[in-house]
Amino acid sequence: MTSDAPVDARPPGGKTFFGHPRALSTLFLTEMWERFSFYGMRAILVLYLTAAVADDGLAIRESTANAVYGTYNAMVYLMALPGGWVADRLIGARRSVLWGGVVIAAGHYVMAIPARWSVFAGMALIVLGTGLLKPNISTMVGALYDRDSPRRDAGFSIFYMGINLGAFIAPLVTGFLGEKINWHLGFGAAAIGMTFGVLQYVLGRRNLGEAGARPADPLLGADRRRALTRIAVVTVAVLLVFAVLALFGLFTVNTVVNLLTVVTVLVTIGYFARILTDGEISGTERSRMKAYLWLFVFAAAFWLIYDQAGSVLNIFAADKTDRDVLGFTFPASWLQSVNPILIIIGAPLAAWLWLRLGHRVSTPMKFAVGLVLNGLSFVLMAAAAQAAVGGDLVSPWWLVAVYAIQVAGELALSPVGLSATTKLAPVKYASQMMGLWFLATAVGDAIGGQVARLAETWPEPTYFLTFGLASVVLGLGAVMFARHIRQLMAGIH
C-alpha cells in the first residue's frame, strides 16, 4: 500500500491533510481556485455587459444581459453530463480535470482581451472546461476513500469548504479590479486564479495515487471509434447551425440564448423520458423516478430565483444601494461574497438540525421549506425595491437579509436534493443521476434567464413580489402533495 492509500490504510506518520489523504489538499486547492475564477468572473459579468461604452462596458440592455447570465450558468451545468461521460468512457477523471482547468484558464485569458467579442468566446471556453472539471473532481475526491469509510463525509465537507472559500474571496478581488480599475483586469485576475489551480494540480499529481487515473468504463476498439465519430458529427452539426444563423443574419446574442434555453429543456425532457420508459427498471424504481420528477421541478423553480443574485440583484446593488462607507464606495460585486460566507457559517447548523429531526421531516417537506424561504426573500426584495422608488438609495443590508433567507432555503433544499438523488436512483442509472441533478440547476437558470428579462420592463416591486409569491405558493403546493410524493418514493424518506 502506497502513501496515497486512504488514510485508514496508511501507516502511522504518513503525510495527511487534516487527517485525510494528502491528495485531498491537491483537489481542495484545485476546486478552490476553479471556484475563485468562476465566481470572480460571474460577479462582474452582468455589470460589465450593461456598463456604458464610456465606462468600457458593452452597453447591452439589462434584459439581454440577464438572459446571457442565466444561459451561461445553465450551460455550465448542462455540460457536466457530457463531461462526466468523457471521463468515464474516454480519458479518465484525472486528465478531464487537467484539460478542463487548462480550457477554463484559456477562457478567462480570452475574456481579459479588451475586445467586444472576447467575453462571449471566453464564456464558451469556460463552459466547455467546467463541464470537464466540475463533475470529475468530485468523483476523484470519492475515490480517495472506501465507500464505507467514516472519513468520507468529512472529506467532502472539507472539499466543499474550498468551494465556498474561493467563492467568498473572488468577488472581493475581481470586483475591486473590475469596477474600480478596468473590467478586463478583473477577468484577468480570474484567469490567474485558475492558472494557480492548474499549476498546483500538476505539481501535486504525485499525491493522487490511482484516483481517476483511468476511465471507469472505457470504450475500446470499434466502440471507441464509433463514439468519436458521433462526437465529430454532433460538433459539425452545431457549427453548421451557427453558420446558417450567421448566413441569414440571425446569429445574435438573443437568438443563441433562446436556442440554448430550448435545448436545455429538451435535453431534460428526453432524459426523463428515457429513464421512465426503460423496460429494464422495476416498478418500484419507476415510482421513485416519478417522485424525483416532482423534486426536480421544485429544485428548478428554486434555482430560477436563487441564481438571480448575480444578475437582477447585482444590478440592483449597483444602481439602487448606498455603498458608501467612510467616503469609500465599495464595489457592488462585493455583495456577491455574502452568500458563500453565510453558507460556511450555516452548513454545520443545517447538518445538525437535520440530524436532530431525523425522519420526522420528509424530503418533500424540506423542499417545501426551501421554496417558501426563497419566495420570502423576493417578497423582502419587493419591499427594498419599493423603498428605492423615486431614486432613493437603500441600505445594502436589505440585500444581506435577502441573501441570508436564500441561503437558509438553499441549505434546506440543495444538500437534501443531492442525498435524494442517490437514494431514488434506479440501479441502472445510478452513475448518471448526479448529472440529472445538475440539470435541475441548468433548467432553472435557463428559464430564469428568460424570466429575468421582465425585470427591465416590469416595475421592480411588482417583479419581485410576483415571483416571490409564486415560489411561496409552489412551496405550499409541495406541502399539499408531500404525502403523495412520499408514497411514490416507496419507503425512501
Salt bridges, closest charged atoms under 4 A:
ASP8 OD1 - ARG151 NH1 2.19
GLU31 OE2 - LYS134 NZ 2.65
GLU34 OE1 - ARG35 NE 2.62
GLU210 OE1 - ARG214 NH1 2.96
ASP217 OD2 - ARG89 NE 3.69
ASP223 OD1 - ARG226 NH1 2.77
ASP278 OD2 - LYS428 NZ 2.77
GLU280 OE1 - LYS428 NZ 3.17
GLU456 OE1 - ARG61 NH2 3.07
GLU460 OE1 - LYS320 NZ 2.81
